[in-house]
């Protein structure tokens, strides 16, 4: 099941329950069969655009409310449980803590570089600026303009369109939080 199908499944069930509707009532209002609605809520069906249109019209919600993830008022993320975005055994690992979202104009990554390890620029084209906060260790940042040493509890703003790399010449793991805009 892809992310869009998951969003639709979770949102449809949540919205139906918030309106105190049974699947029978939802089927009656939307013109979509009870069995199809059940499959959609369980993530067992990939609904067509026509089916989605019937649902949003029938229960009077926006298309976006059905397909986008619900915004939580508080969201706690365990970085250790996030999948690795980029990885090189024994050198570095990158996790996307807050990936691209059309409602947010930034992304947040956690980068861990092992002692003696290096990580090249891993971001896709499109980011204009990186804001880097060194959480642990000392970052050696190499850019076209020069080399910079950035200690823990310090931050740096970087033009992300230029080639650059992150290096850990220290003896402890380097941990960075990188915000892109």
C-alpha positions as CSV (number, residue, x, y, z in Angstrom):
1,X,0.0,0.0,0.0
2,X,1.5,3.4,-1.0
3,X,1.4,6.5,1.2
4,X,-1.6,8.0,-0.7
5,X,-3.7,4.9,-0.1
6,X,-2.7,4.9,3.6
7,X,-3.7,8.5,4.0
8,X,-7.1,7.9,2.3
9,X,-7.7,4.8,4.5
10,X,-6.9,6.5,7.8
11,X,-8.7,9.7,6.9
12,X,-11.8,8.1,5.6
13,X,-12.2,6.0,8.7
14,X,-11.5,8.9,11.0
15,X,-13.9,11.2,9.2
16,X,-16.6,8.6,9.1
17,X,-16.3,7.9,12.8
18,X,-16.2,11.6,13.6
19,X,-19.6,12.0,11.8
20,X,-21.0,9.0,13.7
21,X,-21.6,7.2,10.5
22,X,-21.7,3.4,9.8
23,X,-20.4,2.0,6.6
24,X,-24.0,1.6,5.5
25,X,-24.7,5.2,6.1
26,X,-21.6,6.3,4.3
27,X,-22.5,4.0,1.3
28,X,-25.9,5.6,1.1
29,X,-24.5,9.2,1.1
30,X,-21.7,8.6,-1.4
31,X,-23.1,6.0,-3.8
32,X,-20.0,3.8,-3.2
33,X,-20.7,0.2,-2.1
34,X,-20.3,-0.7,1.6
35,X,-17.8,-3.4,0.6
36,X,-15.7,-1.0,-1.5
37,X,-15.7,1.6,1.4
38,X,-14.6,-1.2,3.8
39,X,-11.7,-2.1,1.4
40,X,-10.6,1.5,1.1
41,X,-10.6,2.0,4.9
42,X,-8.6,-1.2,5.4
43,X,-6.1,-0.1,2.7
44,X,-7.0,-3.0,0.5
45,X,-8.2,-1.0,-2.5
46,X,-6.7,1.7,-4.6
47,X,-9.8,4.0,-5.2
48,X,-10.2,5.7,-8.5
49,X,-10.5,9.5,-8.8
50,X,-14.2,9.0,-9.6
51,X,-14.7,7.0,-6.4
52,X,-12.8,9.7,-4.3
53,X,-15.0,12.4,-5.9
54,X,-18.1,10.5,-4.9
55,X,-16.8,10.2,-1.3
56,X,-15.8,13.8,-0.9
57,X,-19.0,15.1,-2.4
58,X,-21.2,12.7,-0.4
59,X,-19.7,13.6,3.0
60,X,-18.9,17.2,2.1
61,X,-15.2,17.4,2.7
62,X,-12.4,18.7,0.6
63,X,-10.3,16.5,-1.6
64,X,-7.2,17.5,0.4
65,X,-8.8,16.5,3.7
66,X,-9.1,13.0,2.4
67,X,-5.8,12.5,0.7
68,X,-3.2,14.4,2.8
69,X,-2.0,13.2,6.2
70,X,-3.8,14.8,9.1
71,X,-1.9,17.5,10.9
72,X,-1.3,16.5,14.5
73,X,-1.2,19.2,17.1
74,X,1.8,17.4,18.7
75,X,4.0,14.8,16.9
76,X,6.8,13.1,18.7
77,X,9.4,11.4,16.5
78,X,11.9,8.8,17.6
79,X,14.8,9.4,15.3
80,X,16.2,5.9,16.0
81,X,13.0,4.4,14.4
82,X,13.2,6.5,11.3
83,X,14.4,4.8,8.1
84,X,17.8,5.7,6.8
85,X,17.6,8.2,3.9
86,X,21.2,7.8,2.9
87,X,23.8,5.4,4.3
88,X,27.3,4.3,3.9
89,X,28.5,1.5,6.2
90,X,31.0,2.8,8.8
91,X,31.0,6.4,7.4
92,X,27.6,8.1,7.8
93,X,23.9,7.8,8.0
94,X,21.2,10.4,7.2
95,X,17.6,10.3,8.4
96,X,14.9,12.6,7.1
97,X,13.2,13.8,10.3
98,X,10.7,16.1,8.7
99,X,10.6,15.3,4.9
100,X,9.2,17.5,2.3
101,X,5.6,18.6,2.9
102,X,3.8,21.0,0.6
103,X,2.6,23.0,3.7
104,X,6.1,23.5,5.1
105,X,8.9,25.4,3.3
106,X,11.7,23.4,4.9
107,X,13.0,19.9,5.5
108,X,15.0,18.6,8.5
109,X,17.6,15.9,8.5
110,X,19.7,14.3,11.2
111,X,23.2,13.4,10.0
112,X,25.6,11.1,11.9
113,X,29.2,10.9,10.7
114,X,31.4,8.3,12.3
115,X,35.0,9.2,13.3
116,X,37.1,9.4,10.2
117,X,34.0,9.4,8.0
118,X,32.7,11.8,5.4
119,X,29.4,12.6,3.8
120,X,29.0,14.5,0.5
121,X,26.1,16.8,-0.1
122,X,23.1,14.4,-0.1
123,X,20.3,16.8,-0.9
124,X,18.4,16.8,-4.1
125,X,18.4,19.9,-6.3
126,X,16.0,22.6,-5.1
127,X,17.4,23.6,-1.7
128,X,18.8,27.1,-1.7
129,X,20.1,27.2,1.8
130,X,21.2,24.8,4.6
131,X,21.1,25.7,8.3
132,X,23.4,23.3,10.1
133,X,23.5,22.8,13.9
134,X,26.3,20.8,15.3
135,X,24.9,18.7,18.1
136,X,27.9,16.6,19.0
137,X,31.5,16.5,17.8
138,X,33.3,18.9,15.5
139,X,32.2,19.4,11.9
140,X,34.8,20.0,9.2
141,X,32.8,21.6,6.4
142,X,34.5,21.8,3.0
143,X,33.1,24.2,0.4
144,X,34.4,25.8,-2.8
145,X,35.2,28.9,-0.7
146,X,37.2,27.1,2.0
147,X,37.2,24.7,5.0
148,X,35.4,25.6,8.2
149,X,35.6,24.0,11.6
150,X,32.3,24.1,13.5
151,X,32.1,22.9,17.1
152,X,29.2,21.4,19.0
153,X,26.5,24.0,20.0
154,X,27.5,26.1,17.0
155,X,25.6,26.6,13.8
156,X,26.4,27.6,10.2
157,X,24.3,28.9,7.3
158,X,25.4,27.6,3.9
159,X,24.6,28.3,0.3
160,X,23.3,24.8,-0.6
161,X,23.7,25.3,-4.4
162,X,27.5,25.0,-4.1
163,X,29.3,21.7,-3.7
164,X,30.2,20.9,-0.2
165,X,31.0,17.9,2.1
166,X,30.8,17.1,5.8
167,X,33.8,15.5,7.5
168,X,34.5,14.1,11.0
169,X,38.2,14.2,11.7
170,X,37.5,13.8,15.5
171,X,37.4,10.7,17.7
172,X,33.7,10.7,18.5
173,X,30.5,10.5,16.4
174,X,29.5,13.8,14.7
175,X,25.8,14.5,14.9
176,X,24.3,17.4,12.9
177,X,20.8,18.7,12.4
178,X,20.4,20.2,8.9
179,X,17.4,22.4,8.0
180,X,17.0,23.1,4.3
181,X,15.0,25.9,2.7
